[in-house]
Amino acid sequence: MSNGSFQINMRDMRFILYEQLGLERLCEFDKFKDFSRETFDMVLEEGAKLATEVIAPLNSIADKEGCTFERGIVKVPEAFHDAFKKYCEGGWIAASVDAEAGGQGLPESLGLATAEMFVAACCSFTTYPGLTRGAANLIESFGTREQKKLYLEKMYSGQWTGTMCLTEPQAGSAVGDIKTMAKKEGDHYLINGTKIFITAGDHNLTENIIHAVLARTPHAPPGIKGLSLFIVPKIRIHPDGTLAGPNDVNCGGIEHKMGLKGSATCTLNFGDEGKCQGYILGQEGQGIQLMFQVMNEARLGVGLQGFALGNVAYLYALKYAKERIQGVEIEKIKDPHAPRVPIIKHPDIRRMLMTMKAYVEGLRALLYRTAYYADLARVATDPQERENCENMIELVTPICKAYSTDLAFRITEWAIQVYGGYGYCGEYPVEQFCRDVKITSIYEGTNGIQAMDLVGRKLSQKKGALVMGWMKEISEFIEKHKGHPAFGPSVAQLEQAKNTLVNVTMHFAKVAAGGDRLYPMLQACPYLEMFGEVELAYLLLQQAIIAKDKLQAIFDKAGASAEEAQWRVIEEQAEAAFYSGKVHTAQFFMSNILPKVQSTAAAILGGDRSALAIPEVAF
Ligand SMILES: Cc1cc2nc3c(=O)[nH]c(=O)nc-3n(C[C@H](O)[C@H](O)[C@H](O)COP(=O)(O)OP(=O)(O)OC[C@H]3O[C@@H](n4cnc5c(N)ncnc54)[C@H](O)[C@@H]3O)c2cc1C
């Protein structure tokens, strides 16, 4: 599917959803019994149509026009209005929200797949519905019956949008340093303070904006334990849902950013005139606890943003590499009459494309599978199974967020490299992806903070049960496929990498038990990357084993021996080419990327502390 050059890799999406994860199995559960493979396919097709025809045309407009701030009014790019209406009419904000809460009740994994298409089409546009979903999710999870009635329908339908307001100038990563105050007054609180960097914080898309604000009540203890969570509407609301007038929430300005220019990033002043009313969610002091409960979903969402932009950059680069004619094949380099070839013939271009392909296909599997665990956790009747799914989500969420977004920036950079000089120019799309994607490694907890979460919290959580559950899954896979005729050696490589990861994990535990908390934190980012490489190797190998069987079935059907028919069939059948691609991709990853795990481990186990030892003046 394409609009101009915008493309969606629907085949790979379907492969992961149906052939790797077995999404249809969810239809056996009561919760999803009204769905089928056909309805899932229809949702994907509808999503692709909206992404291609309505959202993708916004992307370069969003970048060039950006948002404006004049006389206190924030305006989004003009073309967003009609697209937002269509997006909301399709019910996409609440696609995977339970039907009882006003959503379509789709599986999270399918919702994530459609989100991939929308983000790839125009990431800045999707921040408005995305934040709305996040804020509504908080109200759905922790609001009173009255609050749900007042807000949810209007937010899930897109009549009102939402935001998440945590950051303040002195409180970025250190959320516990938030100073915004909330003072009880009757049935509400008076909110006073300034939030910065608030995505979709103000705009002219909707008549109202519902802010989820973290603030501190008087006499609350210092740090995160003293924070509470409030719903703060931009426009006050009568009990019947009609609008009542301004709530003393004002935009102080918008940021001028490197990318994501269609997304309004705002400074918000709450209660300059002492009249800003907020309504508490949960109890005083529960703010962080409540935020934590929706954080996994938000972090998976940002991981998806990164991946989706990396993936679309890869698809553009691939198309360009097949069209751009430059140079001759290396074997004919001395022949001035040799035919000029598309750059995809050059080994270095193939290396970059293959690296990008391997990463995006592995990341897609990682992200979809994490959402699939959330689906399984929702339907599991066995408490042990539910706990296993929840453990897995807890463990891999920082990897989904940080590994995906770090790689995505590199993937967009390789895409520019494939384009050569044209990639560096604004007339071509890839430089925008590179600028747009950078923020994903920064917001929703920087990637450094994610790595600290993995090493400092997740590894030891439940006495190591999370990581042991993960090891068990990989070990079972290794055991099952050890003697695989085609992939036996790759499975052995995976086992070696997994064992190396175990060694480093144990090393961290030993170092921390000895009282050294600095060293594991120093090495947390490389460790997270190692973890990601092993996880992707496992998922790509799993794909290759499935693909190899499917490929064999195609050959068998063609009535020729695999050896003889292989290339003929590949040329004739897109399906065979797809599966063959999977086999080669896994092979590439195992041979070219996975070995990095060993050198990273050697560096970590080597114990060098020079980055800690160096005096600041010596930098
Ligand atoms: C475009 C954009 C949109 C945003 N949207 C929102 C939003 O909707 N809502 C919202 O609340 N916020 C939002 N943010 C804010 C964003 O979440 C913060 O920028 C981010 O959390 C980092 O905070 P900071 O910028 O203050 O950096 P800092 O916290 O000052 O961090 C600077 C560097 O120091 C590192 N660092 C900080 N503390 C530690 C530590 N203890 N250990 C190790 N390393 C550390 C960080 O990893 C980072 O590399 C947005 C920001 C931007 C730019």
The ligand as a MOL file (V3000), in Angstrom:
LIG
                    3D

  0  0  0     0  0            999 V3000
M  V30 BEGIN CTAB
M  V30 COUNTS 53 58 0 0 0
M  V30 BEGIN ATOM
M  V30 1 C 9.1650 17.4040 22.6890 0
M  V30 2 C 8.9930 17.0480 24.1180 0
M  V30 3 C 7.7750 16.5880 24.5650 0
M  V30 4 C 7.5880 16.2880 25.9130 0
M  V30 5 N 6.3420 15.9140 26.3730 0
M  V30 6 C 6.1360 15.8320 27.7120 0
M  V30 7 C 4.8130 15.6540 28.2360 0
M  V30 8 O 3.8520 15.5220 27.4820 0
M  V30 9 N 4.6480 15.6300 29.5890 0
M  V30 10 C 5.6860 15.7760 30.4460 0
M  V30 11 O 5.4670 15.7590 31.6420 0
M  V30 12 N 6.9530 15.9310 29.9780 0
M  V30 13 C 7.1970 15.9640 28.6440 0
M  V30 14 N 8.4650 16.1570 28.1660 0
M  V30 15 C 9.5740 16.2450 29.0970 0
M  V30 16 C 10.4660 15.0260 29.0510 0
M  V30 17 O 9.8140 13.9180 29.5970 0
M  V30 18 C 11.7620 15.3960 29.7720 0
M  V30 19 O 12.4650 16.2570 28.8930 0
M  V30 20 C 12.6040 14.1860 30.1330 0
M  V30 21 O 11.9730 13.4470 31.1320 0
M  V30 22 C 13.9950 14.5640 30.6090 0
M  V30 23 O 13.9680 15.6030 31.5400 0
M  V30 24 P 14.9210 16.8810 31.3150 0
M  V30 25 O 14.6960 17.3660 29.9340 0
M  V30 26 O 14.6790 17.8270 32.4200 0
M  V30 27 O 16.3650 16.2960 31.3630 0
M  V30 28 P 17.2130 15.9820 32.6990 0
M  V30 29 O 16.3800 15.2520 33.6710 0
M  V30 30 O 17.8850 17.2190 33.1450 0
M  V30 31 O 18.2780 14.9690 32.1280 0
M  V30 32 C 19.4460 15.3810 31.4060 0
M  V30 33 C 20.3370 14.1540 31.2150 0
M  V30 34 O 20.7430 13.6460 32.4760 0
M  V30 35 C 20.3750 12.2930 32.6230 0
M  V30 36 N 19.9560 12.0700 34.0020 0
M  V30 37 C 19.1380 12.8190 34.7500 0
M  V30 38 N 19.0080 12.2880 35.9720 0
M  V30 39 C 19.7430 11.1750 36.0120 0
M  V30 40 C 20.0190 10.1700 36.9800 0
M  V30 41 N 19.4810 10.2050 38.1980 0
M  V30 42 N 20.8510 9.1750 36.6490 0
M  V30 43 C 21.3980 9.1140 35.4330 0
M  V30 44 N 21.1820 10.0140 34.4660 0
M  V30 45 C 20.3600 11.0360 34.7450 0
M  V30 46 C 19.2430 12.0810 31.6470 0
M  V30 47 O 19.1510 10.7170 31.2360 0
M  V30 48 C 19.6230 13.0000 30.5080 0
M  V30 49 O 20.5130 12.3610 29.6520 0
M  V30 50 C 8.6690 16.4260 26.8150 0
M  V30 51 C 9.9150 16.8650 26.3460 0
M  V30 52 C 10.0650 17.2040 25.0390 0
M  V30 53 C 11.4100 17.7450 24.5780 0
M  V30 END ATOM
M  V30 BEGIN BOND
M  V30 1 1 1 2
M  V30 2 1 2 3
M  V30 3 2 2 52
M  V30 4 2 3 4
M  V30 5 1 4 5
M  V30 6 1 4 50
M  V30 7 2 5 6
M  V30 8 1 6 7
M  V30 9 1 6 13
M  V30 10 2 7 8
M  V30 11 1 7 9
M  V30 12 1 9 10
M  V30 13 2 10 11
M  V30 14 1 10 12
M  V30 15 2 12 13
M  V30 16 1 13 14
M  V30 17 1 14 15
M  V30 18 1 14 50
M  V30 19 1 15 16
M  V30 20 1 16 17
M  V30 21 1 16 18
M  V30 22 1 18 19
M  V30 23 1 18 20
M  V30 24 1 20 21
M  V30 25 1 20 22
M  V30 26 1 22 23
M  V30 27 1 23 24
M  V30 28 2 24 25
M  V30 29 1 24 26
M  V30 30 1 24 27
M  V30 31 1 27 28
M  V30 32 2 28 29
M  V30 33 1 28 30
M  V30 34 1 28 31
M  V30 35 1 31 32
M  V30 36 1 32 33
M  V30 37 1 33 34
M  V30 38 1 33 48
M  V30 39 1 34 35
M  V30 40 1 35 36
M  V30 41 1 35 46
M  V30 42 1 36 37
M  V30 43 1 36 45
M  V30 44 2 37 38
M  V30 45 1 38 39
M  V30 46 1 39 40
M  V30 47 2 39 45
M  V30 48 1 40 41
M  V30 49 2 40 42
M  V30 50 1 42 43
M  V30 51 2 43 44
M  V30 52 1 44 45
M  V30 53 1 46 47
M  V30 54 1 46 48
M  V30 55 1 48 49
M  V30 56 2 50 51
M  V30 57 1 51 52
M  V30 58 1 52 53
M  V30 END BOND
M  V30 END CTAB
M  END
